[in-house]
Amino acid sequence: MRLCTNEQMRSIDRRTIEDHGLSGFELMERAGCRVAETARQLLDGVAGRSIAVACGKGNNGGDGFVAARYLHQWGAAVDCRVLAGRQAVSGDAARHLERLEESDLTPAYREDGQLDLQDRLDGPDQAGRPPALIIDALLGTGLEGPPRGPYGPAIAEINQCPSPVLAVDTPSGLAPGCGFPQSRPRAEWTCVRADHTLAIGLMKIDLATYPGRSWCGSVEVADIGFPDTAVEAEQLYLAMPERSEMAGLVPAHLPCDHKGSRGRVAIVAGSAGMAGAATLASRAALRSGAGMVMLGSPAGLMDALTARHTEVMLRSLPETAEGTLSLAAEPGIGSLLSWADVLAIGPGLTRHAETSALVRRVVSDTDMPVVVDADGVNAFSGRAGELADAPAEIVMTPHVFELSRLIGVPFEEIEADRIEAARQTARSLRVTLVLKGADTLVASPHGQVSVNPTGNPGMATAGSGDVLTGTIAALLGQGLGAWDAARLGVYLHGLAGDLGAEAMGPHSLIAGDLIDHLPGAFLNTSEAQGSS
């Protein structure tokens, strides 16, 4: 699914009107009609149902006027409330307001922001009862800063009403700084808590990323006929993978396959006290379809790892006095790579200076696909430019603090625009970058960015990233390119977390549970291919 920024959507809208002969009035008609149709679907019919339509004075309100007109024509008991005086409504919205009035439905104008949602206008038998549905058409995507004037009180009233809410294009008040839904509305910012959001034309990035995702409920995209050429001219670079697309990437296993043809994955991981990271990455690689996995770790971990592993092959490597990999391990890793199809390096290695130097040498010298995670990323802190010259196809999987150390940018600046930070880093370093966290992002060296839709807060636990490393490495070993392996790996990893949270709740989820639910994630995703 393609995503766009608010600015890109406005450009597409303008291009459609100026270059393709579609008027803003007609686009508003189509959008409002789709809103009304969605309301009818949500309520399983609208005849006789009470529906409150809360409208602003701009284009979002215009969509609401159209929806109110259709719902009124279909027999709904519609209350349309406008947070402005009649003369304040202008442009295409004003023309649709006139059509609404001509349909014998007169809105109530509430410049004070009081919607009185339970003060019914459609008869004494409805007095004091909340509407069957509230349509939020107050504010669109152009909001900058908290809602002002009458909008704050109106949004607060919508949130206090028990009725379900359908938001038009975006929940009113939604903007990057609005924070997350809380039991008590934040005094400094108020946003509608929608149960369903109908994105007009294209999915907006604020609906696909946090905090927006937590305010909009389920999201549907309404196609209102933007010409393909108007959309393509914008050169959209954002996307959200859908299950059917991911199903097409799951490697197919043929009857003639053998363990050597399913991908030989070398993993270099672990240090004294960090055997768990190596174990998680190795087990995840096997659960993700790798034919063989060989784990290279410091010699001092071999007894512990031997007790933990039956399917993973182990390679003892020279270590420092602190129990980390030493530079003397380089020949052994070279031997390991002569066997392997793909390398994963970094989990649990520590930031020991000698180990970091080893990582840089190995990554810079190999030409096979590499997943660089955790302390593998840290090894390049302040030396990120070395990655751009590496011959390998590299997937890097940092969280925000690791990325901050890597590129020397404060983590607050990265968090302020995660998409642009990931995109610019991937392009400048010529790597596929997985920026982990809520809305895990995958950025390609060519400027594309994928926003992952799966995952939940229960995955914020030690070792989750190690599982992701093994999953992506296994997919690389089975023949996927870096971009596809990273997107599919992140999707499956998050889906495994969702299945685990569904089974045991998010509070009790640990990294090992993700591995246990990877089979279900593969099965769930693959079923989409079989049903298409």
N, C-alpha and C positions, 0 to 999 in steps of 0.2 A: 504494500500500500504506500503510495507516494504521500509525503508530508510536505507542508509548506510553512513558511513563516507568515506572519500577518502582512508584512510588507510585500512579499511575493504574491499573496492572495489579492492584495489591492492592485498590483500591477496586472495580474491576469484579468481581473474584473475590468480595469480601465482599457486594456488591450481588446477585450471582447466587445466593449461598447464602441471604441473608436475605430477598430479595424474590421469588425465582423458584423456590424449593423444590428446588433442586439441592444436594445435600450435598457437602461437601468430599471425602468418601470416594468419591463417584461421579465427581467431577471428576478426582481422582487416578487412578482406574481408567481413565478415558478417556485421560488424558495418558500413563500408562505403556503402555497398549496401542498408542498411536501411536508411542511410542519403539521398542517391539518391532517394529512394522511397518516403521519406517524402517530399523532394523538389518537386517531381512530383505531389504529392497530394496537396501541398500548392499552386502550380501554375496551377493546373488542367490540367496537361500535360506540357511537356518541349520541344517538337519538335519546333525548330525555336526560342526558347526563349534564351535570353542572361543571363548567370549565371556566376558570379565571384566566384571562390573558392580560399580563402586566406589560405595558409598552412604554418605551422611552420615546423621545422626540426625533430620533435619528433613523438610519436605515434598519437597524435591528427592530425598532418599533414598527417600521413599515412592514417588515416580514410578519410581525404579530398582527397588524391590521388585516392583512390578507388571510392569515390563518383564522382569525376570528370570523371573518366574513364567510369562509367556507364552512366552518363548524356550525355557524348559525343557520346556513342554508341546509345543512344536513340534520337539523333538528336538535342540536345541543342547546342547552340553556347557558348562554355565553355572557359573562361579565367582562367587559374590556375596560381597563383602567389605564389612564395615561398620566405619567408623572410630569406634566407640563400643561400650560394653558393651550387652548385650541390654536391660537395664532403662532405659537412657538414651533409647531410642526411645519416643516417646509419640504420642498423638493418632491421626489418620487413618493416619499412617505405621506406627504400631504395629499397627493392625488389618490393614494390608496385609502387614506382616511375618509375622503369624500365618497369613495365607492362603498366603504363600510357603512357610512351614514345613510347612503341611498338604499342600502339593503335593510333599512329599518332597524338598525342596531346603533344606538347612540352611546359612545363611551362616556365614562365618568372621568373628569379631569381632576387630578389630585396633586396639585403643586406642592403640598406639604409632605408628600411621601407616604401618606397613610392609605394603604390599600384596602383595609377593612375586609380581609379575605373571608371572614366568617359572618359578615353582615350581608346576607344574600339579597340580591335585587330581583330574583326571579320568583318571588311568591312567599307568603308567610310560612308555608310548609317546609321551606328550606332555611328559614332564619336560624342562625347560630350553628349551622352545619358547614363543615369545610367542603370546598369543591372536590369533585372527583379527580381533577387534575389542574395544576397550575402551569401555565406556559410562561416562561421567563423570556421576554423580549425587551428587556430594559436597556442593556448595554452590550455593545458588540466588542470586536477585537481591538478597537482603537484606544482602549483605556490606558492612561498613563498615571500611575499613582492610585491611591485609594479612591473609591467612589465618593463623590461630593454632592452637596445639596440634598435633594429629596431621596437620592438613590440609596444611601446608607440605611435609613429607617425602613424603606421598602424591602430591601434585601434581607434585613434582620427579620421582618415580619414573615417573609416567605419561608425563611429557615425555621421559624417557630411554628409554622402551620404543619399539621400532620399529613397534608396532601402530598402525593407524588409530584415531582417537578420535571417538566420537559424544558430544557434550555435550548434556545435558538442560537445556533452557531457556536456559542460559548457560554458557560455560566457567567452571569453578570458579576463583574468585580474581578474576574480572573485575570491575573497578570503575574509575571515572574516573581514579584515580591509579596504575593498574597499569603504565603505560608501554607500550612496544612490545616484541614478541618479540626476543630477542637470542640469539646463539649460546651465551652463558653466562648461566644464570638470574641475575637480580638478587638479591643477598642480602637486600634489604629487602622484596621482593615477589615472589611466585611465582604464576603463572596457567597454567592448562591451555592447551596449544596444541592446539586441536581441528581436526579435518579437516572435520567437519560439525557444525552446531549445529541442534537442533530447538527453535525458540521455541514455547512453549506458549501458545496462545490468540491472542496478538498479537505482532508484532515489537517488541522492546524497543529503545529509542533507543541503549542502549550497544552493541548489536550492529550498528547502522547507522552509528555514528560512531567515530572513532579516539579512543583506542587499541583499542577493542573489535573493530572490523572486522578488525584484523590478527591477532587471536587466535582467531576463531571459524570460520575456513574458510568453506565454503559454508553458507548459512543457508536453512532451510525453516521455514515456520510451520505448526503443527499446530492445526487447528480442532477444539476439544473441546466446542463447543456453547454458548459464552457467548451468552445471549439478546441480540438486537440492542438492545433497550431498555436493558439493563445497560451496553452499550458506549456507546450514544449519550448516555446520561445523563452520561458523563464529559466530553463536549464536547472530544474529542481535537483538537488543533490541529497535530499533527506528521504528516508523510507523507513517503514516499519514492516518487518517480515510477517507474512501470514502463514498459517499452518500449512496450507496447500503448497506454498512455495518451498517451505522447509522440507516438506515430504519429498519433493523432487530432488533434494540434495542428499538424502539419506543414502549411503553407499549400498549398492545392490550386491548381495553375495551369491555367487554362481555355484552350481553343483560341482564344478571342477576346481573350485578354490581350495587352497591348502594354507597352512599357517604362514608360510613364507610369502604368499601372495596377498595376505590380508594386512600387511604393514608391519614392519619391524621397528619398534619404537625404542629409542635409547633415552633414558631419563637420568640426568645427573642432578642429584638432590641429596639433602640431609647433612647433618652435622651433629656433634655431641648434644644430646637433649632434643634433637629435632628429627628423629627418625619418623615421626608421624607424618610430616609433610611429604617425605619420600614415599611412604606407604600409600597415602591417599592418592597422590598423582599416579602411581603405578597401577593401583587397583582400578582407578577411573579409566585409565587407558585400555585396560583389558575389558571392562564393562562397556566401553564404547566401540568395541569391535576389532581392536588391534589383534593381529595374529600372534605376535610375540612381543614381550616387553623385557628389556634388560635394564636393570637399575644399577648405576654406578654410584657408590657412596663411600665415605671414609671407612677405612679398615676397622676402626673401633666400633662401627655399627653392625658389623656382619653377624654377630651372634644374635642380636635383637631382631635384625631383619630376616634372618634365616628362620627364626621361630614364627615370624608373622606371615611369611610368604610360602606358598606352594606352587603357584602358577608363574610367578615372576622370577626371571633369572637374575642372579646377583653378580656384581663385579666389584671386588675390593680395590680401593684406590688409596694411594699414599695420603697421609694427613699431616697437619701441623700439630704442634704441641697442644693447641687448644681444641683439637678434634674436628677441624675443618679441612676441606680439601686443600692440598698444597700444590705448588707449581710442579712438583714432581709427578703429579697425577696426569699431566698433559699427554704423555705417550699412551697411558692406559685409556684415556678418553679417546685418543686417536684410533686406537685399536677397536674400541667400542663403536665408533662412527663408521669404520670400514665395514662393519656388519649391518648397520642400521639404515633405514630409509628416512628417518626423521629424528630430530633431537629436541627434547624438552629440558631446559636447564634453569635452575634458580630456586625451587622450593626448599626452604630450610637451610640454605648454604651459609647464612650469616654475611655480615659486611666486613669480615676479616680482610685486611689489605691484600694478603697473598691470594686468598680465594677469589677476590674481585679481579685481580690481575689475570688469574687463570681463566675466569669467565670471559673476559675481554679477548684473550687470545683465541679461545675456542670459537666464540661466536664470529670473530673477525676472519678466521681461517676456513671455516667450513662452508661448503656450497650447497648443503642439503637444507631443506626447510627446518626452521628453528622456532620453537616457542620459548620466549624469554619472559620469566615471571619472577616476582618477588625480589630476592636478593640478586637475581640475574639482571633485573632492571636497575637495582641500586648500584651495581658494579659500574654502570655507565653514567652515574651522577656527575655532572660537570664535564662529561666527555661524550655527550650525546651525538656529536658530529661524527664520531667514529662509526656509528651505526649506518650512516648514509653511504659509506664506502664498503660495507660488508657485501660479499657476493651472494649471501643466502637470501632466500625469501623468508622474512622475519615476521612473526606475530609477537607483539609485546602486550602484556596483560597487567598494567599497573593499576593500583587504586590511586586516588587523587593525591595522596601524600607522596607516593613513589613518583608519580608524574611531576609533582612539584620539585622534587629533588633532581629528577632527570633533566628538566629543561630550565631550572632556576627561576621559576615563576611562583610567587606566593600561592598557596592552595586556595586562598580566598578569591583570588583573581580567576583561577581555574573554575571554581564552583560558580562564579558569577556568569560564566558562559562556557559550560562544559563542552558543548557541541563545537564551538569555534576552537577551543583549546585542543580537543582531540583531532579535529580536522587539520589544523595547522601543523601539529606535531607529526601526524602521519605523513603529510606531504613533505615537510622539511627533512625528516629522517628516512623517508622512503620505506616505511614499514606499514604493516597493518596493525593498527592500534586498538586494543580493547581497553576502554576506560571503565573500570568496574565501579559498581555502586548502584543506587536507585537510578533507573534508566541506564543500564549498562549500554555503552555506545561502542560500535565498531566503525572505525574510520579507515578508509583505504588510502594508499599513497596517491590516488588519482582524484581525491576530493570528495568521494562519496561517504555518507554517514548513515549507518543503520541504527535505529533506536529499538532496543529489544523490548518486547511486550511481556515477557514471562518473568517470574521471580517474585519474591515477597520478603518482608522484613526478617522472617525467621532465618534467612540465609546469611544474616550478618553475624557469622560465627567463625571461629578459627578453623582454618583448613578448607573453607569453601573455595578459595582461589586455587588451591592445589588440585582440587577435583576438576576445576575448569581447565587447568593446564593439561592434565592427562586426557581430558575429553577432546580438546582441540588437537593435541598431538596425534591421537588415534585417528581422527578424521583426516588429518594431513597424510598420515601413513596409508590411508585407504584411497588416496588419489585426489582428494579435493584440493583446490588451490587455497591460498591463505585467506582470501576474502570470504569464500564460501565456508571453509572450515571454521573460521572464527564466528561467522554469523550463526551457523548451525550449532556449533558447540555452545555458544552463549544461550541460544534458544533452548536447547535440550537441558542444559544445566539449570536454567531457570524453571523449566517445566518440571524437572525432577524435584526441585524445591517446592513447587506448587503441589505436586502429588504428595510429597512428604508432609507438607503443612496440612493438607486435607485429611491425611490419615492420622496424624498425631498432634496437630495444632502447631502454630509457628513458634511458640515459646520453647518447645522441647526439641526442636530440630537441631541436629548436629551434622557436621560435614559427612560423616560416614553414611548418614541417612540419604544424602544426595546420591551416593554411589548405589545404594540399595534400590533407589527409585529410577535410576537411569534406564533399566530395561523397560519400565512402564512408559517413560518419556519417549523412547525410541518407538515403542509399539503404538502409542497414542498418535505420534506424528506420522508414522508410516501408514496408519489407517486412512489418513486423509488422501493419500495417493491412491489407495485401493478403491476409495469411494468416489473418486473424481471421474 
